Amino acid sequence: MLDHILRQVQGFERRHGYRPNVVFINRRHYRVLRHNYPGLFQADPSIELGFRIAVVPEDLMSQPEALFLRPPPQAA
């Protein structure tokens, strides 16, 4: 699962010229990651991925997807 996510990140970077800052995964993917890579989810993680993981319902996303989300505009 982590290999697939990292391939998504690398593909995004090749296409856009910069790394994504978030990868969306569904709950099933999240459970697999937590089981296989518990170090990702500690308060002081032993593994730094360089992007955030966002969990969405499975009916919205069946495969992991890497994106770059812009920060919201600053209030005047």
Backbone as CSV, one residue per row, in Angstrom:
resi,resn,N_x,N_y,N_z,CA_x,CA_y,CA_z,C_x,C_y,C_z
1,MET,0.823,-1.193,0.000,0.000,0.000,0.000,0.871,1.262,0.000
2,LEU,1.869,1.297,0.864,2.730,2.478,0.906,3.473,2.648,-0.417
3,ASP,3.891,1.551,-1.019,4.557,1.633,-2.326,3.650,2.279,-3.368
4,HIS,2.389,1.900,-3.372,1.433,2.468,-4.326,1.254,3.968,-4.075
5,ILE,1.142,4.362,-2.830,0.995,5.781,-2.492,2.228,6.557,-2.938
6,LEU,3.403,6.015,-2.683,4.628,6.711,-3.080,4.759,6.804,-4.598
7,ARG,4.274,5.803,-5.330,4.258,5.904,-6.803,3.319,7.023,-7.258
8,GLN,2.190,7.185,-6.577,1.271,8.283,-6.895,1.968,9.629,-6.676
9,VAL,2.691,9.743,-5.573,3.418,10.980,-5.255,4.479,11.252,-6.320
10,GLN,5.247,10.246,-6.683,6.287,10.419,-7.703,5.689,10.778,-9.061
11,GLY,4.582,10.154,-9.423,3.916,10.477,-10.681,3.421,11.911,-10.701
12,PHE,2.847,12.356,-9.596,2.387,13.741,-9.485,3.568,14.686,-9.679
13,GLU,4.680,14.386,-9.004,5.853,15.255,-9.098,6.405,15.298,-10.524
14,ARG,6.430,14.174,-11.206,6.898,14.159,-12.606,5.989,14.996,-13.500
15,ARG,4.683,14.883,-13.299,3.732,15.613,-14.154,3.729,17.113,-13.887
16,HIS,3.893,17.522,-12.634,3.702,18.926,-12.268,4.989,19.668,-11.919
17,GLY,6.056,18.947,-11.662,7.321,19.598,-11.333,7.466,19.961,-9.867
18,TYR,6.547,19.564,-9.035,6.637,19.783,-7.585,5.871,18.676,-6.878
19,ARG,6.223,18.482,-5.608,5.620,17.391,-4.833,4.223,17.768,-4.358
20,PRO,3.362,16.788,-4.230,2.044,17.057,-3.642,2.203,17.300,-2.143
21,ASN,1.220,17.973,-1.558,1.275,18.169,-0.107,0.218,17.349,0.627
22,VAL,-0.583,16.594,-0.115,-1.583,15.732,0.517,-1.862,14.530,-0.386
23,VAL,-2.128,13.402,0.250,-2.587,12.216,-0.471,-3.899,11.793,0.174
24,PHE,-4.932,11.702,-0.635,-6.238,11.256,-0.154,-6.310,9.741,-0.263
25,ILE,-6.735,9.108,0.822,-6.929,7.660,0.837,-8.275,7.368,1.487
26,ASN,-8.790,6.173,1.252,-10.053,5.821,1.904,-9.772,5.084,3.213
27,ARG,-10.816,4.777,3.946,-10.662,4.163,5.273,-9.989,2.797,5.215
28,ARG,-10.267,2.041,4.179,-9.643,0.721,4.036,-8.131,0.859,3.872
29,HIS,-7.705,1.788,3.029,-6.273,2.034,2.852,-5.648,2.496,4.163
30,TYR,-6.365,3.346,4.879,-5.867,3.861,6.159,-5.635,2.719,7.150
31,ARG,-6.588,1.796,7.239,-6.434,0.655,8.157,-5.209,-0.185,7.789
32,VAL,-5.008,-0.413,6.499,-3.845,-1.189,6.054,-2.550,-0.461,6.421
33,LEU,-2.496,0.846,6.180,-1.297,1.616,6.528,-1.023,1.571,8.027
34,ARG,-2.058,1.766,8.839,-1.881,1.740,10.305,-1.384,0.377,10.768
35,HIS,-1.866,-0.674,10.138,-1.448,-2.024,10.525,0.000,-2.302,10.103
36,ASN,0.340,-1.956,8.860,1.662,-2.284,8.319,2.754,-1.287,8.683
37,TYR,2.376,-0.030,8.945,3.357,1.027,9.216,2.920,1.866,10.412
38,PRO,2.863,1.291,11.606,2.388,2.053,12.764,3.267,3.267,13.067
39,GLY,4.526,3.243,12.653,5.417,4.374,12.885,4.979,5.649,12.197
40,LEU,4.141,5.534,11.168,3.638,6.726,10.470,2.671,7.529,11.326
41,PHE,2.065,6.890,12.310,0.937,7.502,13.005,1.226,7.816,14.468
42,GLN,2.480,7.860,14.844,2.864,8.224,16.203,2.957,9.738,16.313
43,ALA,2.912,10.237,17.564,3.030,11.683,17.785,4.362,12.198,17.241
44,ASP,5.419,11.430,17.388,6.734,11.763,16.838,7.092,10.653,15.853
45,PRO,6.567,10.733,14.623,6.703,9.603,13.694,8.157,9.279,13.369
46,SER,8.435,8.001,13.272,9.779,7.559,12.905,9.994,7.658,11.394
47,ILE,8.910,7.801,10.650,8.965,7.917,9.194,8.308,9.238,8.803
48,GLU,9.029,10.073,8.053,8.487,11.343,7.562,8.219,11.202,6.064
49,LEU,6.977,11.370,5.660,6.620,11.203,4.250,6.766,12.485,3.434
50,GLY,6.611,13.640,4.067,6.695,14.898,3.337,5.369,15.367,2.780
51,PHE,4.286,14.704,3.160,2.943,15.118,2.756,1.964,14.635,3.813
52,ARG,0.801,15.230,3.815,-0.249,14.827,4.752,-1.095,13.732,4.127
53,ILE,-1.697,12.936,4.986,-2.634,11.908,4.546,-4.019,12.335,5.002
54,ALA,-4.954,12.392,4.071,-6.347,12.735,4.380,-7.211,11.518,4.076
55,VAL,-8.052,11.148,5.036,-8.910,9.971,4.879,-10.305,10.429,4.475
56,VAL,-10.804,9.860,3.390,-12.134,10.196,2.876,-12.957,8.912,2.755
57,PRO,-14.285,9.035,2.667,-15.122,7.840,2.507,-14.761,7.072,1.228
58,GLU,-14.899,5.760,1.300,-14.521,4.898,0.179,-15.346,5.171,-1.072
59,ASP,-16.601,5.597,-0.906,-17.422,5.875,-2.089,-16.963,7.137,-2.824
60,LEU,-16.160,7.981,-2.178,-15.614,9.169,-2.845,-14.295,8.877,-3.555
61,MET,-13.551,7.901,-3.044,-12.238,7.635,-3.612,-11.872,6.172,-3.412
62,SER,-11.738,5.450,-4.516,-11.401,4.030,-4.403,-9.894,3.790,-4.456
63,GLN,-9.139,4.747,-5.001,-7.682,4.633,-5.106,-7.028,5.872,-4.509
64,PRO,-5.836,5.746,-3.935,-5.131,6.922,-3.419,-4.911,7.954,-4.525
65,GLU,-4.978,9.217,-4.147,-4.763,10.294,-5.119,-3.929,11.393,-4.483
66,ALA,-2.835,11.756,-5.149,-1.943,12.807,-4.687,-2.384,14.139,-5.282
67,LEU,-2.390,15.179,-4.452,-2.795,16.522,-4.884,-1.954,17.568,-4.175
68,PHE,-1.982,18.774,-4.701,-1.394,19.908,-4.004,-2.527,20.862,-3.680
69,LEU,-2.787,21.053,-2.406,-3.829,21.979,-1.972,-3.182,23.290,-1.578
70,ARG,-3.698,24.355,-2.135,-3.173,25.678,-1.803,-3.708,26.114,-0.447
71,PRO,-2.902,26.866,0.291,-3.419,27.392,1.559,-4.506,28.423,1.284
72,PRO,-5.426,28.617,2.212,-6.478,29.617,1.999,-5.879,31.017,1.959
73,PRO,-6.519,31.947,1.228,-6.002,33.321,1.181,-6.054,33.953,2.566
74,GLN,-5.101,34.824,2.826,-5.034,35.524,4.109,-6.128,36.581,4.181
75,ALA,-6.764,36.665,5.344,-7.800,37.685,5.553,-7.146,39.062,5.607
76,ALA,-7.829,40.047,5.052,-7.285,41.416,5.022,-7.530,42.137,6.318
